[in-house]
């Protein structure tokens, strides 16, 4: 499963002109004492695993295209998805590094 913008925001469909068929579910805010269902580390690890599999699929499809086993359209789609995934990973990394640097500059 690869990371897509639609997974990050259910409202993204409205940009393309398609309206969602059902209203998004509104979840009540979690109380201070309740634990989250998944931790941030688990979410980050899952996203990293998805990114790695997407990039590997792009490489595999590109190799198959060079051998004549995949169409040009399939190769372009896989490579573009891998490129988009890589750009997302780099952006997340930059934000994490920036947050770490900002925390390290805080006075205790």
C-alpha atoms as an extended CHARMM CRD file, in Angstrom:
* protein
*
       108  EXT
         1         1  UNK       CA              0.0000000000        0.0000000000        0.0000000000  PROA      1               0.0000000000
         2         2  UNK       CA              1.4840000000        3.3120000000       -0.9670000000  PROA      2               0.0000000000
         3         3  UNK       CA              1.0170000000        6.6670000000        0.6520000000  PROA      3               0.0000000000
         4         4  UNK       CA             -1.2850000000        8.9450000000       -1.2790000000  PROA      4               0.0000000000
         5         5  UNK       CA             -2.5360000000       12.4380000000       -0.6880000000  PROA      5               0.0000000000
         6         6  UNK       CA             -6.1020000000       11.1270000000       -0.6050000000  PROA      6               0.0000000000
         7         7  UNK       CA             -5.1690000000        9.0750000000        2.4730000000  PROA      7               0.0000000000
         8         8  UNK       CA             -3.8480000000       12.1770000000        4.2060000000  PROA      8               0.0000000000
         9         9  UNK       CA             -6.8970000000       14.3330000000        3.5600000000  PROA      9               0.0000000000
        10        10  UNK       CA            -10.3600000000       13.0570000000        2.6370000000  PROA      10              0.0000000000
        11        11  UNK       CA            -11.2190000000       16.5710000000        1.4600000000  PROA      11              0.0000000000
        12        12  UNK       CA             -8.7030000000       16.3380000000       -1.4280000000  PROA      12              0.0000000000
        13        13  UNK       CA            -11.4350000000       14.9190000000       -3.6610000000  PROA      13              0.0000000000
        14        14  UNK       CA            -13.1410000000       18.2870000000       -3.6560000000  PROA      14              0.0000000000
        15        15  UNK       CA            -10.1600000000       19.8600000000       -5.4290000000  PROA      15              0.0000000000
        16        16  UNK       CA            -10.6350000000       17.5970000000       -8.4280000000  PROA      16              0.0000000000
        17        17  UNK       CA            -14.3210000000       18.4340000000       -8.5950000000  PROA      17              0.0000000000
        18        18  UNK       CA            -15.6140000000       15.1570000000       -7.2590000000  PROA      18              0.0000000000
        19        19  UNK       CA            -17.7210000000       15.3150000000       -4.1570000000  PROA      19              0.0000000000
        20        20  UNK       CA            -17.4080000000       12.5740000000       -1.5500000000  PROA      20              0.0000000000
        21        21  UNK       CA            -20.3180000000       10.1650000000       -1.5500000000  PROA      21              0.0000000000
        22        22  UNK       CA            -20.6150000000       10.1740000000        2.2190000000  PROA      22              0.0000000000
        23        23  UNK       CA            -19.8490000000       12.7720000000        4.8200000000  PROA      23              0.0000000000
        24        24  UNK       CA            -16.5360000000       12.2520000000        6.6070000000  PROA      24              0.0000000000
        25        25  UNK       CA            -16.8780000000       10.7300000000       10.0200000000  PROA      25              0.0000000000
        26        26  UNK       CA            -16.2320000000       13.1140000000       12.8550000000  PROA      26              0.0000000000
        27        27  UNK       CA            -14.4550000000       11.4990000000       15.7430000000  PROA      27              0.0000000000
        28        28  UNK       CA            -14.7270000000       12.9690000000       19.2120000000  PROA      28              0.0000000000
        29        29  UNK       CA            -11.4990000000       14.3330000000       20.6750000000  PROA      29              0.0000000000
        30        30  UNK       CA             -9.5900000000       11.8160000000       22.7430000000  PROA      30              0.0000000000
        31        31  UNK       CA             -9.5280000000       12.3820000000       26.4550000000  PROA      31              0.0000000000
        32        32  UNK       CA             -6.2370000000       13.1870000000       28.0870000000  PROA      32              0.0000000000
        33        33  UNK       CA             -6.0060000000        9.7690000000       29.7700000000  PROA      33              0.0000000000
        34        34  UNK       CA             -6.6830000000        7.5980000000       26.7250000000  PROA      34              0.0000000000
        35        35  UNK       CA             -3.8210000000        6.1710000000       24.7130000000  PROA      35              0.0000000000
        36        36  UNK       CA             -3.7030000000        6.6740000000       20.9490000000  PROA      36              0.0000000000
        37        37  UNK       CA             -4.5260000000        3.6810000000       18.8090000000  PROA      37              0.0000000000
        38        38  UNK       CA             -1.2010000000        3.8600000000       16.9700000000  PROA      38              0.0000000000
        39        39  UNK       CA              1.9230000000        5.6480000000       18.0450000000  PROA      39              0.0000000000
        40        40  UNK       CA              3.7200000000        8.2390000000       15.9650000000  PROA      40              0.0000000000
        41        41  UNK       CA              6.6750000000        5.8830000000       15.5860000000  PROA      41              0.0000000000
        42        42  UNK       CA              4.4160000000        3.1140000000       14.2530000000  PROA      42              0.0000000000
        43        43  UNK       CA              2.8170000000        5.4950000000       11.7800000000  PROA      43              0.0000000000
        44        44  UNK       CA              6.2160000000        6.7550000000       10.6200000000  PROA      44              0.0000000000
        45        45  UNK       CA              7.5120000000        3.1880000000       10.2720000000  PROA      45              0.0000000000
        46        46  UNK       CA              4.4520000000        2.2000000000        8.2580000000  PROA      46              0.0000000000
        47        47  UNK       CA              4.8730000000        5.1880000000        5.9600000000  PROA      47              0.0000000000
        48        48  UNK       CA              8.5580000000        4.3560000000        5.4790000000  PROA      48              0.0000000000
        49        49  UNK       CA              7.7370000000        0.7500000000        4.6110000000  PROA      49              0.0000000000
        50        50  UNK       CA              5.1100000000        1.9020000000        2.0980000000  PROA      50              0.0000000000
        51        51  UNK       CA              7.5700000000        4.3660000000        0.5630000000  PROA      51              0.0000000000
        52        52  UNK       CA             10.2360000000        1.6920000000        0.1900000000  PROA      52              0.0000000000
        53        53  UNK       CA              7.8060000000       -0.7170000000       -1.4840000000  PROA      53              0.0000000000
        54        54  UNK       CA              6.5930000000        2.0120000000       -3.8670000000  PROA      54              0.0000000000
        55        55  UNK       CA             10.1380000000        2.9150000000       -4.8940000000  PROA      55              0.0000000000
        56        56  UNK       CA             11.0450000000       -0.7680000000       -5.3500000000  PROA      56              0.0000000000
        57        57  UNK       CA              7.9250000000       -1.2660000000       -7.4980000000  PROA      57              0.0000000000
        58        58  UNK       CA              8.9990000000        1.6840000000       -9.6480000000  PROA      58              0.0000000000
        59        59  UNK       CA             12.4570000000        0.2000000000      -10.1020000000  PROA      59              0.0000000000
        60        60  UNK       CA             11.0170000000       -3.2140000000      -10.9430000000  PROA      60              0.0000000000
        61        61  UNK       CA              8.6110000000       -1.7500000000      -13.4850000000  PROA      61              0.0000000000
        62        62  UNK       CA             11.3810000000        0.3400000000      -15.0640000000  PROA      62              0.0000000000
        63        63  UNK       CA             13.5460000000       -2.7730000000      -15.3960000000  PROA      63              0.0000000000
        64        64  UNK       CA             10.6230000000       -4.6910000000      -16.9040000000  PROA      64              0.0000000000
        65        65  UNK       CA             10.0790000000       -1.8240000000      -19.3500000000  PROA      65              0.0000000000
        66        66  UNK       CA             13.7170000000       -2.0110000000      -20.4960000000  PROA      66              0.0000000000
        67        67  UNK       CA             13.2400000000       -5.7280000000      -21.1200000000  PROA      67              0.0000000000
        68        68  UNK       CA             10.0630000000       -5.0470000000      -23.0850000000  PROA      68              0.0000000000
        69        69  UNK       CA              7.8360000000       -6.7180000000      -20.4920000000  PROA      69              0.0000000000
        70        70  UNK       CA              5.9750000000       -3.5470000000      -19.4450000000  PROA      70              0.0000000000
        71        71  UNK       CA              4.3420000000       -0.8190000000      -21.4950000000  PROA      71              0.0000000000
        72        72  UNK       CA              5.6790000000        2.7110000000      -21.5880000000  PROA      72              0.0000000000
        73        73  UNK       CA              2.5820000000        3.9550000000      -19.7610000000  PROA      73              0.0000000000
        74        74  UNK       CA              3.1430000000        1.5050000000      -16.8980000000  PROA      74              0.0000000000
        75        75  UNK       CA              6.7880000000        2.5310000000      -16.6360000000  PROA      75              0.0000000000
        76        76  UNK       CA              5.9870000000        6.2460000000      -16.6050000000  PROA      76              0.0000000000
        77        77  UNK       CA              3.2530000000        5.8140000000      -13.9870000000  PROA      77              0.0000000000
        78        78  UNK       CA              5.4640000000        3.7160000000      -11.7190000000  PROA      78              0.0000000000
        79        79  UNK       CA              8.4330000000        6.0660000000      -12.0350000000  PROA      79              0.0000000000
        80        80  UNK       CA              6.2790000000        9.1510000000      -11.4180000000  PROA      80              0.0000000000
        81        81  UNK       CA              4.7520000000        7.5280000000       -8.3180000000  PROA      81              0.0000000000
        82        82  UNK       CA              8.2290000000        6.6040000000       -7.0650000000  PROA      82              0.0000000000
        83        83  UNK       CA              9.4230000000       10.1610000000       -7.6780000000  PROA      83              0.0000000000
        84        84  UNK       CA              6.4360000000       11.6210000000       -5.8310000000  PROA      84              0.0000000000
        85        85  UNK       CA              7.0290000000        9.2220000000       -2.9350000000  PROA      85              0.0000000000
        86        86  UNK       CA             10.7010000000       10.1910000000       -2.7680000000  PROA      86              0.0000000000
        87        87  UNK       CA              9.8130000000       13.8930000000       -2.7350000000  PROA      87              0.0000000000
        88        88  UNK       CA              7.3480000000       13.2600000000        0.1010000000  PROA      88              0.0000000000
        89        89  UNK       CA              9.9520000000       11.3380000000        2.0960000000  PROA      89              0.0000000000
        90        90  UNK       CA             12.5050000000       14.1230000000        1.6290000000  PROA      90              0.0000000000
        91        91  UNK       CA              9.9610000000       16.7490000000        2.7200000000  PROA      91              0.0000000000
        92        92  UNK       CA              9.0740000000       14.7610000000        5.8510000000  PROA      92              0.0000000000
        93        93  UNK       CA             12.7600000000       14.2640000000        6.6190000000  PROA      93              0.0000000000
        94        94  UNK       CA             13.4140000000       17.9960000000        6.2640000000  PROA      94              0.0000000000
        95        95  UNK       CA             10.5510000000       18.7810000000        8.6580000000  PROA      95              0.0000000000
        96        96  UNK       CA             11.8000000000       16.2470000000       11.2190000000  PROA      96              0.0000000000
        97        97  UNK       CA             15.3560000000       17.6070000000       11.0280000000  PROA      97              0.0000000000
        98        98  UNK       CA             14.0480000000       21.1690000000       11.3450000000  PROA      98              0.0000000000
        99        99  UNK       CA             11.9660000000       20.2250000000       14.3800000000  PROA      99              0.0000000000
       100       100  UNK       CA             14.9560000000       18.4930000000       15.9760000000  PROA      100             0.0000000000
       101       101  UNK       CA             17.1520000000       21.5480000000       15.3920000000  PROA      101             0.0000000000
       102       102  UNK       CA             14.5210000000       23.8240000000       16.8750000000  PROA      102             0.0000000000
       103       103  UNK       CA             14.1550000000       21.6210000000       19.9490000000  PROA      103             0.0000000000
       104       104  UNK       CA             17.9340000000       21.4700000000       20.4020000000  PROA      104             0.0000000000
       105       105  UNK       CA             18.0800000000       25.2900000000       20.4220000000  PROA      105             0.0000000000
       106       106  UNK       CA             15.5350000000       25.5370000000       23.2530000000  PROA      106             0.0000000000
       107       107  UNK       CA             16.9290000000       26.6240000000       26.5910000000  PROA      107             0.0000000000
       108       108  UNK       CA             16.2650000000       24.3600000000       29.5370000000  PROA      108             0.0000000000
